[in-house]
C-alpha cells in the first residue's frame, strides 16, 4: 500500500503525474448518479465560443460534448441549491 497523500496538493500532483491513486481513495462511499434517459438537442452558439470550449477541453483532456454536459450539470445543481436556500 502506498503512503497516503499528506495534502490535496500532493494528491493532485500524484494524479497529474499519472500515478495510480486507487489505493489513496475510499471508493466504498462513492456514488454513481444515473441521470435517466438521454435526450438530444441542437444548440447554436458562436464559432468563437465553440473554439474556446474546445480549447479548454483539450487542455484538460475532455471532449467538447462531455465538457458541456458537465458544465450544464454543475450549473443546474448550483441553481437548484440556490433556489432551495
C-alpha positions, 0 to 999 in steps of 0.5 A, spaced: 500 500 500 502 506 498 503 512 503 497 516 503 497 523 500 499 528 506 495 534 502 490 535 496 496 538 493 500 532 493 494 528 491 493 532 485 500 532 483 500 524 484 494 524 479 497 529 474 503 525 474 499 519 472 500 515 478 495 510 480 491 513 486 486 507 487 489 505 493 489 513 496 481 513 495 475 510 499 471 508 493 466 504 498 462 511 499 462 513 492 456 514 488 454 513 481 448 518 479 444 515 473 441 521 470 435 517 466 434 517 459 438 521 454 435 526 450 438 530 444 438 537 442 441 542 437 444 548 440 447 554 436 452 558 439 458 562 436 464 559 432 468 563 437 465 560 443 465 553 440 473 554 439 474 556 446 470 550 449 474 546 445 480 549 447 479 548 454 477 541 453 483 539 450 487 542 455 484 538 460 483 532 456 475 532 455 471 532 449 467 538 447 460 534 448 462 531 455 465 538 457 458 541 456 454 536 459 458 537 465 458 544 465 450 544 464 450 539 470 454 543 475 450 549 473 443 546 474 445 543 481 448 550 483 441 553 481 437 548 484 441 549 491 440 556 490 433 556 489 432 551 495 436 556 500 
